[in-house]
């Protein structure tokens, strides 16, 4: 079950969407992602020679990352997900930290992924199923965790800069979720308030070395998001089943 969630949750793992999206070669717009692929995903950050030497130091950058996590409370965006097999899925993202997120995939993908603060649910309209797992057992744990938990847990293992972006790599110190997740923050000017820094996306390498990238566009920070978006009924397909009897 955990490997299924690792692959589906925006999918930080092997591609779940085989057959529901056209096969597309991942865009050559991100040198960090290309570098990971060339090194068989050995590291989730760009090679050291690609990281700008700002002189700020990793401790300062780590503190900056925690400030950003603490400041980001809500976010809405379009997302584009490039899976390990090159297939592409798109959709709408709504994020309310801590604990809540919604990935509404565009057709023809049958998926809707919702975290309600304690569990993550994956609804598959093609199979008419809803599966759940605790947030802390999925890669979304670190995207949704309070900054205080990130700091106390030791989940942040690397912080670096490249091309005006701050890369923050996280691993589960308890080993429940395999692999690494790297969040990409648009932090061109570290002097700006942390509340003005947007999440550009993330990419991840699973325990088998498969790489998935999620890129965000049309990002809106700080807006009010309806709480109902983060509620998913386990019986949502029940009426459809009754209609076929």
Protein Blocks (a to p, Z undefined) as FASTA:
>chain_A
ZZmmmmmnopapacfkgoiaccddddffbfklmmmmmnoomaacdcfklpccehnojklm
mmmmmmmmmmmmbdcdddddddfkopacddddddddehiacdddddfbfbdcddehjacc
dddfklopacdddfklpmklmmmpcfklmmmnomambdcdeehiacdddddfkomagcjd
ddddddfblmbcfklpccfbdcdddfkopacddddehiaehiacdfklmgccfklmmmmm
mmmZZ
